[in-house]
Amino acid sequence: MGHDKKVRINFFLSLIWLASSTIISVSGCWAQTYPDKPIRMIVPFPPGGGNDVIARIVATKLSANLKQSVFVDNRAGANGIVGLTALMQSASDGYTLGIAAAGPMAVNPSLYEKLPYNPVNDFEPITNMVIYPLLLVVNPKVPVYTVQDVLKISREKPGTLFYASPGSGNSGHLAGELFNSMAKVNTVHVPYKGQAPATADLLAGQVQMLYSSIPSVIEFIHEGRLRAIAIGSSKRLPSMPNVPTISESGVPGYEAYSWIGIVAPKGTPKPIIQRLNKEISSILKNKDLETELLNQGAIPVGDSPEHFQAYIKDEILKWGAVVRSANIKAE
């Protein structure tokens, strides 16, 4: 090899080394100086719901930890599509984050023929924050006390048990369809325009059952106006030890959760993702907050970005199969 060729090769290797060092240096600076201005957290749902409540709890504590303002921006509409599209179109600098929930991330890809975003390719996962196992509740006037009662009635008189949900494609709807599919029964879905009217008709006896997150119905359970039958988690909750799982009650392997995670636009620097993951995970591991969440029926998670990404992919496959099997269409 000639002297000039060796010089050129060494020159190019030096450039590559310099570029790599610069990237590492810049990444280090990002990690050290971030954040130096307020952070926006997009919630693709209206104020007051479970996603909004969790977002505000984490935003408040994250603001204190980072010594920088973290404010919630509610961008509701179209089953979360409006908010996630706004997030996708935001700068990938760590100053816009977004709530990633089961519906918009795992159900919408099968519910809609075309989505303006791809839940796997257009976002950087930070962490899954909490999972809400769905609780099967009934009107206490209905002679149903266990999952076995639901199975017995559904098999002897198919189509006579009706379950409400806040709308087609909602997690409560899909939980019922998953139950039908796994138990090979026919309970009938009745969609409503939101959680409030669905619960109101259940309380009035217009429908018999509902799959719901615990915070939405716990008050009515305590008052005796609803009866808790079983929970859709893999094991019983410490806050409700006498409520069995649906899996142990006659539908082995059944699990149904709604979940609330946090993501950033694609291309957000890895050191920032890692910093946010560390901070938010530590928030969720706080014993007082953990106890508060468990008492509300939420299970804190705080996993790695890689684990959260794998979970999202699994959820897309799981609920996509339910959507197709039940031929569910977007309203």
Contacts in CASP RR format, 6 or more apart in sequence:
PFRMAT RR
TARGET T0000
AUTHOR 0000-0000-0000
METHOD contacts of the structure
MODEL  1
MGHDKKVRINFFLSLIWLASSTIISVSGCWAQTYPDKPIRMIVPFPPGGG
NDVIARIVATKLSANLKQSVFVDNRAGANGIVGLTALMQSASDGYTLGIA
AAGPMAVNPSLYEKLPYNPVNDFEPITNMVIYPLLLVVNPKVPVYTVQDV
LKISREKPGTLFYASPGSGNSGHLAGELFNSMAKVNTVHVPYKGQAPATA
DLLAGQVQMLYSSIPSVIEFIHEGRLRAIAIGSSKRLPSMPNVPTISESG
VPGYEAYSWIGIVAPKGTPKPIIQRLNKEISSILKNKDLETELLNQGAIP
VGDSPEHFQAYIKDEILKWGAVVRSANIKAE
27 269 0 8 1.000
27 270 0 8 1.000
27 271 0 8 1.000
28 271 0 8 1.000
30 269 0 8 1.000
30 271 0 8 1.000
30 272 0 8 1.000
31 271 0 8 1.000
31 272 0 8 1.000
31 274 0 8 1.000
31 275 0 8 1.000
34 94 0 8 1.000
34 271 0 8 1.000
34 272 0 8 1.000
34 275 0 8 1.000
35 66 0 8 1.000
35 68 0 8 1.000
35 94 0 8 1.000
35 95 0 8 1.000
36 68 0 8 1.000
37 68 0 8 1.000
37 95 0 8 1.000
38 68 0 8 1.000
38 69 0 8 1.000
38 70 0 8 1.000
38 71 0 8 1.000
38 95 0 8 1.000
39 62 0 8 1.000
39 66 0 8 1.000
39 68 0 8 1.000
39 69 0 8 1.000
39 70 0 8 1.000
39 71 0 8 1.000
39 94 0 8 1.000
39 95 0 8 1.000
39 96 0 8 1.000
39 97 0 8 1.000
40 70 0 8 1.000
40 71 0 8 1.000
40 73 0 8 1.000
40 90 0 8 1.000
40 95 0 8 1.000
40 96 0 8 1.000
40 97 0 8 1.000
41 55 0 8 1.000
41 58 0 8 1.000
41 59 0 8 1.000
41 70 0 8 1.000
41 71 0 8 1.000
41 72 0 8 1.000
41 73 0 8 1.000
41 97 0 8 1.000
41 98 0 8 1.000
41 99 0 8 1.000
41 262 0 8 1.000
42 73 0 8 1.000
42 75 0 8 1.000
42 83 0 8 1.000
42 84 0 8 1.000
42 86 0 8 1.000
42 87 0 8 1.000
42 90 0 8 1.000
42 96 0 8 1.000
42 97 0 8 1.000
42 98 0 8 1.000
42 99 0 8 1.000
43 51 0 8 1.000
43 52 0 8 1.000
43 55 0 8 1.000
43 72 0 8 1.000
43 73 0 8 1.000
43 74 0 8 1.000
43 75 0 8 1.000
43 76 0 8 1.000
43 83 0 8 1.000
43 98 0 8 1.000
43 99 0 8 1.000
44 51 0 8 1.000
44 75 0 8 1.000
44 76 0 8 1.000
44 77 0 8 1.000
44 80 0 8 1.000
44 81 0 8 1.000
44 82 0 8 1.000
44 83 0 8 1.000
44 84 0 8 1.000
44 87 0 8 1.000
44 98 0 8 1.000
44 99 0 8 1.000
44 101 0 8 1.000
44 104 0 8 1.000
45 51 0 8 1.000
45 52 0 8 1.000
45 74 0 8 1.000
45 76 0 8 1.000
45 77 0 8 1.000
45 80 0 8 1.000
45 99 0 8 1.000
45 101 0 8 1.000
46 52 0 8 1.000
46 74 0 8 1.000
46 76 0 8 1.000
47 74 0 8 1.000
50 213 0 8 1.000
50 215 0 8 1.000
50 260 0 8 1.000
51 99 0 8 1.000
51 101 0 8 1.000
51 260 0 8 1.000
52 72 0 8 1.000
52 74 0 8 1.000
54 99 0 8 1.000
54 129 0 8 1.000
54 130 0 8 1.000
54 260 0 8 1.000
54 298 0 8 1.000
55 72 0 8 1.000
55 99 0 8 1.000
55 260 0 8 1.000
56 72 0 8 1.000
57 289 0 8 1.000
58 129 0 8 1.000
58 262 0 8 1.000
58 280 0 8 1.000
58 283 0 8 1.000
58 284 0 8 1.000
59 70 0 8 1.000
59 71 0 8 1.000
59 72 0 8 1.000
60 70 0 8 1.000
61 283 0 8 1.000
61 286 0 8 1.000
61 289 0 8 1.000
62 70 0 8 1.000
62 276 0 8 1.000
62 279 0 8 1.000
62 280 0 8 1.000
62 283 0 8 1.000
63 69 0 8 1.000
63 70 0 8 1.000
65 279 0 8 1.000
65 282 0 8 1.000
65 283 0 8 1.000
66 279 0 8 1.000
75 82 0 8 1.000
75 83 0 8 1.000
75 86 0 8 1.000
76 82 0 8 1.000
76 83 0 8 1.000
77 83 0 8 1.000
79 103 0 8 1.000
79 104 0 8 1.000
79 107 0 8 1.000
79 108 0 8 1.000
79 111 0 8 1.000
79 169 0 8 1.000
79 330 0 8 1.000
80 101 0 8 1.000
80 103 0 8 1.000
80 104 0 8 1.000
80 108 0 8 1.000
81 104 0 8 1.000
81 108 0 8 1.000
81 112 0 8 1.000
81 115 0 8 1.000
81 116 0 8 1.000
81 117 0 8 1.000
83 98 0 8 1.000
84 98 0 8 1.000
84 100 0 8 1.000
84 104 0 8 1.000
84 105 0 8 1.000
84 117 0 8 1.000
84 119 0 8 1.000
84 123 0 8 1.000
85 116 0 8 1.000
85 117 0 8 1.000
87 96 0 8 1.000
87 97 0 8 1.000
87 98 0 8 1.000
87 123 0 8 1.000
87 263 0 8 1.000
87 264 0 8 1.000
87 265 0 8 1.000
88 116 0 8 1.000
88 117 0 8 1.000
88 122 0 8 1.000
88 123 0 8 1.000
88 265 0 8 1.000
88 266 0 8 1.000
89 265 0 8 1.000
90 96 0 8 1.000
90 265 0 8 1.000
91 265 0 8 1.000
92 124 0 8 1.000
92 264 0 8 1.000
92 265 0 8 1.000
92 266 0 8 1.000
92 267 0 8 1.000
92 268 0 8 1.000
92 269 0 8 1.000
93 268 0 8 1.000
93 269 0 8 1.000
93 272 0 8 1.000
94 264 0 8 1.000
94 265 0 8 1.000
94 268 0 8 1.000
94 269 0 8 1.000
94 272 0 8 1.000
94 276 0 8 1.000
96 264 0 8 1.000
96 265 0 8 1.000
97 126 0 8 1.000
97 262 0 8 1.000
97 263 0 8 1.000
97 264 0 8 1.000
97 276 0 8 1.000
98 262 0 8 1.000
98 263 0 8 1.000
98 264 0 8 1.000
99 260 0 8 1.000
99 261 0 8 1.000
99 262 0 8 1.000
100 119 0 8 1.000
100 123 0 8 1.000
100 125 0 8 1.000
100 260 0 8 1.000
100 261 0 8 1.000
100 262 0 8 1.000
100 263 0 8 1.000
100 312 0 8 1.000
101 258 0 8 1.000
101 259 0 8 1.000
101 260 0 8 1.000
101 261 0 8 1.000
102 171 0 8 1.000
102 257 0 8 1.000
102 258 0 8 1.000
102 259 0 8 1.000
102 315 0 8 1.000
102 319 0 8 1.000
103 169 0 8 1.000
103 170 0 8 1.000
103 171 0 8 1.000
103 258 0 8 1.000
103 319 0 8 1.000
104 119 0 8 1.000
105 119 0 8 1.000
105 312 0 8 1.000
105 315 0 8 1.000
105 316 0 8 1.000
106 119 0 8 1.000
106 312 0 8 1.000
106 315 0 8 1.000
106 316 0 8 1.000
106 318 0 8 1.000
106 319 0 8 1.000
106 320 0 8 1.000
107 169 0 8 1.000
107 171 0 8 1.000
107 174 0 8 1.000
107 319 0 8 1.000
107 320 0 8 1.000
107 323 0 8 1.000
108 115 0 8 1.000
108 119 0 8 1.000
109 115 0 8 1.000
109 118 0 8 1.000
109 119 0 8 1.000
109 316 0 8 1.000
109 320 0 8 1.000
110 316 0 8 1.000
110 319 0 8 1.000
110 320 0 8 1.000
110 323 0 8 1.000
110 324 0 8 1.000
111 169 0 8 1.000
111 323 0 8 1.000
111 328 0 8 1.000
111 329 0 8 1.000
111 330 0 8 1.000
112 330 0 8 1.000
117 123 0 8 1.000
119 312 0 8 1.000
119 316 0 8 1.000
120 309 0 8 1.000
120 312 0 8 1.000
120 313 0 8 1.000
120 316 0 8 1.000
121 266 0 8 1.000
122 265 0 8 1.000
122 266 0 8 1.000
123 263 0 8 1.000
123 264 0 8 1.000
123 265 0 8 1.000
123 266 0 8 1.000
124 263 0 8 1.000
124 264 0 8 1.000
124 265 0 8 1.000
124 266 0 8 1.000
124 267 0 8 1.000
124 268 0 8 1.000
124 273 0 8 1.000
124 305 0 8 1.000
125 263 0 8 1.000
125 305 0 8 1.000
125 306 0 8 1.000
125 308 0 8 1.000
125 309 0 8 1.000
125 312 0 8 1.000
126 261 0 8 1.000
126 262 0 8 1.000
126 263 0 8 1.000
126 264 0 8 1.000
126 273 0 8 1.000
126 276 0 8 1.000
126 277 0 8 1.000
126 280 0 8 1.000
126 305 0 8 1.000
126 308 0 8 1.000
127 261 0 8 1.000
127 262 0 8 1.000
127 276 0 8 1.000
127 277 0 8 1.000
127 280 0 8 1.000
127 281 0 8 1.000
127 284 0 8 1.000
127 301 0 8 1.000
127 302 0 8 1.000
127 303 0 8 1.000
127 304 0 8 1.000
127 305 0 8 1.000
127 308 0 8 1.000
128 259 0 8 1.000
128 260 0 8 1.000
128 261 0 8 1.000
128 301 0 8 1.000
128 302 0 8 1.000
128 303 0 8 1.000
128 307 0 8 1.000
128 308 0 8 1.000
128 311 0 8 1.000
129 260 0 8 1.000
129 261 0 8 1.000
129 262 0 8 1.000
129 280 0 8 1.000
129 284 0 8 1.000
129 300 0 8 1.000
129 301 0 8 1.000
129 302 0 8 1.000
130 259 0 8 1.000
130 260 0 8 1.000
130 261 0 8 1.000
130 284 0 8 1.000
130 293 0 8 1.000
130 298 0 8 1.000
130 299 0 8 1.000
130 300 0 8 1.000
130 301 0 8 1.000
131 257 0 8 1.000
131 258 0 8 1.000
131 259 0 8 1.000
131 260 0 8 1.000
131 298 0 8 1.000
131 299 0 8 1.000
131 301 0 8 1.000
132 213 0 8 1.000
132 214 0 8 1.000
132 215 0 8 1.000
132 257 0 8 1.000
132 258 0 8 1.000
132 259 0 8 1.000
132 260 0 8 1.000
132 297 0 8 1.000
132 298 0 8 1.000
132 299 0 8 1.000
133 214 0 8 1.000
133 231 0 8 1.000
133 232 0 8 1.000
133 233 0 8 1.000
133 237 0 8 1.000
133 255 0 8 1.000
133 256 0 8 1.000
133 257 0 8 1.000
133 297 0 8 1.000
133 299 0 8 1.000
134 171 0 8 1.000
134 172 0 8 1.000
134 175 0 8 1.000
134 211 0 8 1.000
134 212 0 8 1.000
134 213 0 8 1.000
134 231 0 8 1.000
134 232 0 8 1.000
134 256 0 8 1.000
134 257 0 8 1.000
134 258 0 8 1.000
135 211 0 8 1.000
135 212 0 8 1.000
135 213 0 8 1.000
135 214 0 8 1.000
135 217 0 8 1.000
135 228 0 8 1.000
135 230 0 8 1.000
135 231 0 8 1.000
135 232 0 8 1.000
135 243 0 8 1.000
136 147 0 8 1.000
136 150 0 8 1.000
136 175 0 8 1.000
136 179 0 8 1.000
136 209 0 8 1.000
136 210 0 8 1.000
136 211 0 8 1.000
136 228 0 8 1.000
136 229 0 8 1.000
136 230 0 8 1.000
136 231 0 8 1.000
136 232 0 8 1.000
136 246 0 8 1.000
137 202 0 8 1.000
137 209 0 8 1.000
137 210 0 8 1.000
137 212 0 8 1.000
137 217 0 8 1.000
137 220 0 8 1.000
137 221 0 8 1.000
137 226 0 8 1.000
137 227 0 8 1.000
137 228 0 8 1.000
137 229 0 8 1.000
138 144 0 8 1.000
138 208 0 8 1.000
138 209 0 8 1.000
138 210 0 8 1.000
138 226 0 8 1.000
138 227 0 8 1.000
138 229 0 8 1.000
139 202 0 8 1.000
139 203 0 8 1.000
139 205 0 8 1.000
139 207 0 8 1.000
139 208 0 8 1.000
139 209 0 8 1.000
139 226 0 8 1.000
139 227 0 8 1.000
140 224 0 8 1.000
140 225 0 8 1.000
140 226 0 8 1.000
140 227 0 8 1.000
141 205 0 8 1.000
142 205 0 8 1.000
142 208 0 8 1.000
142 209 0 8 1.000
143 149 0 8 1.000
144 150 0 8 1.000
144 153 0 8 1.000
144 161 0 8 1.000
144 208 0 8 1.000
144 209 0 8 1.000
144 227 0 8 1.000
144 229 0 8 1.000
145 227 0 8 1.000
145 229 0 8 1.000
146 229 0 8 1.000
146 230 0 8 1.000
146 244 0 8 1.000
146 249 0 8 1.000
147 229 0 8 1.000
147 230 0 8 1.000
147 244 0 8 1.000
147 246 0 8 1.000
147 249 0 8 1.000
147 250 0 8 1.000
147 251 0 8 1.000
148 249 0 8 1.000
148 250 0 8 1.000
150 161 0 8 1.000
150 185 0 8 1.000
150 187 0 8 1.000
150 209 0 8 1.000
150 229 0 8 1.000
151 183 0 8 1.000
151 185 0 8 1.000
151 250 0 8 1.000
151 251 0 8 1.000
153 160 0 8 1.000
153 161 0 8 1.000
154 160 0 8 1.000
154 161 0 8 1.000
154 183 0 8 1.000
154 185 0 8 1.000
154 186 0 8 1.000
154 187 0 8 1.000
155 185 0 8 1.000
158 185 0 8 1.000
158 186 0 8 1.000
159 186 0 8 1.000
159 187 0 8 1.000
159 188 0 8 1.000
161 187 0 8 1.000
161 188 0 8 1.000
161 208 0 8 1.000
161 209 0 8 1.000
162 187 0 8 1.000
162 188 0 8 1.000
162 189 0 8 1.000
162 190 0 8 1.000
162 207 0 8 1.000
162 208 0 8 1.000
162 209 0 8 1.000
163 176 0 8 1.000
163 187 0 8 1.000
163 188 0 8 1.000
163 189 0 8 1.000
163 190 0 8 1.000
163 207 0 8 1.000
163 208 0 8 1.000
163 209 0 8 1.000
163 210 0 8 1.000
163 211 0 8 1.000
164 190 0 8 1.000
164 191 0 8 1.000
164 192 0 8 1.000
164 198 0 8 1.000
164 199 0 8 1.000
164 201 0 8 1.000
164 202 0 8 1.000
164 207 0 8 1.000
164 209 0 8 1.000
164 210 0 8 1.000
165 172 0 8 1.000
165 173 0 8 1.000
165 176 0 8 1.000
165 189 0 8 1.000
165 190 0 8 1.000
165 191 0 8 1.000
165 192 0 8 1.000
165 198 0 8 1.000
165 210 0 8 1.000
165 211 0 8 1.000
166 172 0 8 1.000
166 173 0 8 1.000
166 191 0 8 1.000
166 192 0 8 1.000
166 193 0 8 1.000
166 194 0 8 1.000
166 195 0 8 1.000
166 198 0 8 1.000
167 173 0 8 1.000
167 191 0 8 1.000
167 192 0 8 1.000
167 193 0 8 1.000
167 194 0 8 1.000
167 198 0 8 1.000
167 331 0 8 1.000
168 189 0 8 1.000
168 191 0 8 1.000
168 328 0 8 1.000
168 329 0 8 1.000
168 330 0 8 1.000
168 331 0 8 1.000
169 323 0 8 1.000
169 328 0 8 1.000
169 330 0 8 1.000
170 191 0 8 1.000
170 194 0 8 1.000
171 211 0 8 1.000
171 256 0 8 1.000
171 257 0 8 1.000
171 258 0 8 1.000
172 210 0 8 1.000
172 211 0 8 1.000
172 212 0 8 1.000
172 256 0 8 1.000
172 258 0 8 1.000
173 189 0 8 1.000
173 191 0 8 1.000
173 328 0 8 1.000
174 256 0 8 1.000
174 319 0 8 1.000
174 322 0 8 1.000
174 323 0 8 1.000
174 328 0 8 1.000
175 211 0 8 1.000
175 232 0 8 1.000
175 256 0 8 1.000
176 187 0 8 1.000
176 189 0 8 1.000
176 211 0 8 1.000
176 256 0 8 1.000
177 189 0 8 1.000
177 322 0 8 1.000
177 325 0 8 1.000
177 326 0 8 1.000
177 328 0 8 1.000
178 254 0 8 1.000
178 256 0 8 1.000
178 322 0 8 1.000
179 185 0 8 1.000
179 187 0 8 1.000
179 211 0 8 1.000
179 246 0 8 1.000
179 251 0 8 1.000
179 254 0 8 1.000
179 256 0 8 1.000
180 186 0 8 1.000
180 187 0 8 1.000
180 326 0 8 1.000
181 322 0 8 1.000
181 325 0 8 1.000
181 326 0 8 1.000
182 251 0 8 1.000
182 253 0 8 1.000
182 254 0 8 1.000
183 250 0 8 1.000
183 251 0 8 1.000
183 254 0 8 1.000
187 209 0 8 1.000
190 198 0 8 1.000
190 201 0 8 1.000
190 207 0 8 1.000
191 331 0 8 1.000
192 198 0 8 1.000
192 201 0 8 1.000
195 212 0 8 1.000
195 216 0 8 1.000
198 207 0 8 1.000
198 210 0 8 1.000
199 210 0 8 1.000
199 212 0 8 1.000
199 216 0 8 1.000
199 217 0 8 1.000
199 220 0 8 1.000
201 207 0 8 1.000
202 208 0 8 1.000
202 209 0 8 1.000
202 210 0 8 1.000
202 226 0 8 1.000
203 220 0 8 1.000
203 225 0 8 1.000
203 226 0 8 1.000
209 229 0 8 1.000
210 217 0 8 1.000
210 226 0 8 1.000
211 256 0 8 1.000
213 258 0 8 1.000
213 297 0 8 1.000
214 240 0 8 1.000
214 296 0 8 1.000
214 297 0 8 1.000
214 298 0 8 1.000
215 296 0 8 1.000
215 297 0 8 1.000
215 298 0 8 1.000
217 226 0 8 1.000
218 296 0 8 1.000
218 297 0 8 1.000
220 226 0 8 1.000
221 227 0 8 1.000
221 228 0 8 1.000
228 240 0 8 1.000
228 243 0 8 1.000
229 243 0 8 1.000
230 243 0 8 1.000
230 244 0 8 1.000
230 245 0 8 1.000
230 246 0 8 1.000
230 249 0 8 1.000
231 237 0 8 1.000
231 240 0 8 1.000
231 243 0 8 1.000
231 244 0 8 1.000
231 245 0 8 1.000
231 246 0 8 1.000
232 245 0 8 1.000
232 246 0 8 1.000
232 247 0 8 1.000
232 254 0 8 1.000
232 255 0 8 1.000
232 256 0 8 1.000
232 257 0 8 1.000
233 245 0 8 1.000
233 255 0 8 1.000
233 257 0 8 1.000
233 299 0 8 1.000
234 245 0 8 1.000
234 247 0 8 1.000
234 255 0 8 1.000
235 245 0 8 1.000
236 243 0 8 1.000
236 244 0 8 1.000
236 245 0 8 1.000
237 243 0 8 1.000
237 294 0 8 1.000
237 297 0 8 1.000
237 299 0 8 1.000
238 294 0 8 1.000
239 294 0 8 1.000
239 295 0 8 1.000
239 297 0 8 1.000
240 297 0 8 1.000
245 254 0 8 1.000
246 254 0 8 1.000
246 256 0 8 1.000
247 253 0 8 1.000
247 254 0 8 1.000
247 255 0 8 1.000
259 301 0 8 1.000
259 315 0 8 1.000
261 301 0 8 1.000
261 308 0 8 1.000
262 276 0 8 1.000
262 280 0 8 1.000
264 272 0 8 1.000
264 273 0 8 1.000
264 276 0 8 1.000
273 305 0 8 1.000
274 305 0 8 1.000
277 302 0 8 1.000
277 304 0 8 1.000
277 305 0 8 1.000
280 302 0 8 1.000
281 302 0 8 1.000
281 303 0 8 1.000
283 289 0 8 1.000
284 290 0 8 1.000
284 293 0 8 1.000
284 300 0 8 1.000
284 301 0 8 1.000
284 302 0 8 1.000
285 300 0 8 1.000
285 302 0 8 1.000
289 300 0 8 1.000
290 300 0 8 1.000
293 299 0 8 1.000
293 300 0 8 1.000
294 300 0 8 1.000
303 311 0 8 1.000
322 328 0 8 1.000
END
